[in-house]
Amino acid sequence: MKLKILLILTFVILSFLITNKVLSKANAVHIINPPSQVATTTIKLKPTSPKVQRKAVVVSYPHKEEIIATINRISTEMGYPTPIIAIEIARGESRFNPNAVGDGHLTCKKTGKPIRSRGVYQINNCAHPNITDAQAFDIEWSTRWSINQLKMGNCRIWTMCPIKSV
């Protein structure tokens, strides 16, 4: 039932975007429903929309509760008292999608190559070249790394850090 409501809501939003010429009909929507029932919507934006970011938007990920439970468990194991910060970063950066890849439209100043931000926490390969794809996409490893960063006061490495600067 939730999936059906989500799909209806997605189509309503997409219809609005097409009507208001944010999306073109030719490049509007690609719905993927593999056997695992993952509902993913990819939106290709028109190049004439410079204010709108040109990247895939993941509407839902069915294992969100498992990822939140993993973040809570690892936070407790590592003695980090505020797992909600890591949860909000994961929500804001990837919508809890452990396979998310973003920032491909940006270029790394160090290498001149496109940037790839990977996994639930969108660990950037330019800023953190020592972190492999396998590590960045692994929810256990990336959560431990991210909580360690938070414990060191490095929340600002994420654009979605919920902690305000003083």
Contacts in CASP RR format, 6 or more apart in sequence:
PFRMAT RR
TARGET T0000
AUTHOR 0000-0000-0000
METHOD contacts of the structure
MODEL  1
MKLKILLILTFVILSFLITNKVLSKANAVHIINPPSQVATTTIKLKPTSP
KVQRKAVVVSYPHKEEIIATINRISTEMGYPTPIIAIEIARGESRFNPNA
VGDGHLTCKKTGKPIRSRGVYQINNCAHPNITDAQAFDIEWSTRWSINQL
KMGNCRIWTMCPIKSV
3 37 0 8 1.000
3 39 0 8 1.000
3 60 0 8 1.000
6 39 0 8 1.000
6 59 0 8 1.000
6 60 0 8 1.000
7 31 0 8 1.000
7 39 0 8 1.000
10 31 0 8 1.000
10 39 0 8 1.000
10 41 0 8 1.000
10 59 0 8 1.000
14 23 0 8 1.000
14 28 0 8 1.000
14 29 0 8 1.000
14 41 0 8 1.000
14 43 0 8 1.000
17 23 0 8 1.000
17 28 0 8 1.000
17 43 0 8 1.000
18 24 0 8 1.000
18 25 0 8 1.000
18 28 0 8 1.000
21 46 0 8 1.000
22 45 0 8 1.000
22 46 0 8 1.000
22 49 0 8 1.000
22 52 0 8 1.000
23 29 0 8 1.000
23 43 0 8 1.000
23 44 0 8 1.000
23 45 0 8 1.000
23 46 0 8 1.000
24 46 0 8 1.000
27 44 0 8 1.000
27 45 0 8 1.000
27 46 0 8 1.000
28 43 0 8 1.000
28 44 0 8 1.000
29 41 0 8 1.000
29 42 0 8 1.000
29 43 0 8 1.000
30 41 0 8 1.000
30 42 0 8 1.000
30 44 0 8 1.000
31 39 0 8 1.000
31 40 0 8 1.000
31 41 0 8 1.000
32 38 0 8 1.000
32 40 0 8 1.000
32 42 0 8 1.000
33 39 0 8 1.000
36 62 0 8 1.000
37 62 0 8 1.000
38 61 0 8 1.000
38 62 0 8 1.000
39 59 0 8 1.000
39 60 0 8 1.000
39 62 0 8 1.000
40 58 0 8 1.000
40 59 0 8 1.000
40 60 0 8 1.000
41 57 0 8 1.000
41 58 0 8 1.000
41 59 0 8 1.000
42 56 0 8 1.000
42 57 0 8 1.000
43 56 0 8 1.000
43 57 0 8 1.000
44 54 0 8 1.000
45 52 0 8 1.000
45 53 0 8 1.000
45 54 0 8 1.000
47 54 0 8 1.000
53 105 0 8 1.000
54 105 0 8 1.000
55 102 0 8 1.000
55 103 0 8 1.000
55 104 0 8 1.000
55 105 0 8 1.000
58 94 0 8 1.000
58 95 0 8 1.000
58 97 0 8 1.000
58 100 0 8 1.000
59 95 0 8 1.000
60 95 0 8 1.000
61 67 0 8 1.000
61 95 0 8 1.000
61 96 0 8 1.000
61 97 0 8 1.000
61 98 0 8 1.000
63 96 0 8 1.000
63 98 0 8 1.000
64 96 0 8 1.000
67 90 0 8 1.000
67 96 0 8 1.000
67 98 0 8 1.000
67 120 0 8 1.000
67 139 0 8 1.000
68 87 0 8 1.000
68 90 0 8 1.000
68 96 0 8 1.000
70 139 0 8 1.000
70 140 0 8 1.000
70 143 0 8 1.000
71 83 0 8 1.000
71 86 0 8 1.000
71 87 0 8 1.000
71 90 0 8 1.000
71 143 0 8 1.000
72 83 0 8 1.000
72 87 0 8 1.000
74 140 0 8 1.000
74 143 0 8 1.000
74 144 0 8 1.000
74 147 0 8 1.000
75 81 0 8 1.000
75 82 0 8 1.000
75 83 0 8 1.000
75 86 0 8 1.000
75 147 0 8 1.000
76 83 0 8 1.000
78 144 0 8 1.000
78 147 0 8 1.000
78 148 0 8 1.000
78 151 0 8 1.000
80 86 0 8 1.000
80 147 0 8 1.000
80 150 0 8 1.000
80 151 0 8 1.000
83 147 0 8 1.000
84 162 0 8 1.000
85 150 0 8 1.000
85 155 0 8 1.000
85 161 0 8 1.000
85 162 0 8 1.000
85 163 0 8 1.000
86 143 0 8 1.000
86 146 0 8 1.000
86 147 0 8 1.000
86 150 0 8 1.000
88 160 0 8 1.000
88 162 0 8 1.000
89 121 0 8 1.000
89 146 0 8 1.000
89 155 0 8 1.000
89 158 0 8 1.000
89 160 0 8 1.000
89 161 0 8 1.000
89 162 0 8 1.000
90 96 0 8 1.000
90 120 0 8 1.000
90 121 0 8 1.000
91 160 0 8 1.000
92 160 0 8 1.000
93 100 0 8 1.000
93 117 0 8 1.000
93 120 0 8 1.000
93 121 0 8 1.000
93 122 0 8 1.000
93 158 0 8 1.000
93 159 0 8 1.000
93 160 0 8 1.000
94 100 0 8 1.000
94 119 0 8 1.000
94 120 0 8 1.000
94 121 0 8 1.000
94 122 0 8 1.000
96 120 0 8 1.000
97 119 0 8 1.000
97 120 0 8 1.000
98 119 0 8 1.000
98 120 0 8 1.000
98 137 0 8 1.000
98 138 0 8 1.000
98 139 0 8 1.000
99 119 0 8 1.000
99 137 0 8 1.000
100 117 0 8 1.000
100 118 0 8 1.000
100 119 0 8 1.000
100 120 0 8 1.000
100 122 0 8 1.000
101 116 0 8 1.000
101 117 0 8 1.000
101 118 0 8 1.000
101 119 0 8 1.000
102 115 0 8 1.000
102 116 0 8 1.000
102 117 0 8 1.000
102 118 0 8 1.000
102 122 0 8 1.000
103 115 0 8 1.000
103 116 0 8 1.000
103 117 0 8 1.000
103 122 0 8 1.000
103 124 0 8 1.000
104 114 0 8 1.000
104 115 0 8 1.000
104 116 0 8 1.000
104 117 0 8 1.000
105 114 0 8 1.000
106 114 0 8 1.000
106 115 0 8 1.000
107 113 0 8 1.000
107 114 0 8 1.000
107 115 0 8 1.000
108 114 0 8 1.000
108 115 0 8 1.000
108 125 0 8 1.000
108 126 0 8 1.000
109 126 0 8 1.000
110 126 0 8 1.000
110 129 0 8 1.000
111 126 0 8 1.000
115 124 0 8 1.000
115 125 0 8 1.000
115 126 0 8 1.000
116 124 0 8 1.000
116 125 0 8 1.000
117 123 0 8 1.000
117 124 0 8 1.000
117 125 0 8 1.000
118 124 0 8 1.000
118 125 0 8 1.000
118 133 0 8 1.000
118 136 0 8 1.000
118 137 0 8 1.000
119 136 0 8 1.000
119 137 0 8 1.000
119 142 0 8 1.000
120 139 0 8 1.000
120 142 0 8 1.000
120 143 0 8 1.000
121 136 0 8 1.000
121 142 0 8 1.000
121 143 0 8 1.000
121 145 0 8 1.000
121 146 0 8 1.000
121 158 0 8 1.000
122 158 0 8 1.000
123 131 0 8 1.000
123 135 0 8 1.000
123 136 0 8 1.000
123 142 0 8 1.000
123 145 0 8 1.000
123 146 0 8 1.000
125 131 0 8 1.000
125 136 0 8 1.000
127 157 0 8 1.000
131 145 0 8 1.000
135 141 0 8 1.000
135 142 0 8 1.000
135 145 0 8 1.000
136 142 0 8 1.000
149 155 0 8 1.000
149 157 0 8 1.000
155 161 0 8 1.000
155 162 0 8 1.000
155 163 0 8 1.000
156 163 0 8 1.000
156 165 0 8 1.000
END
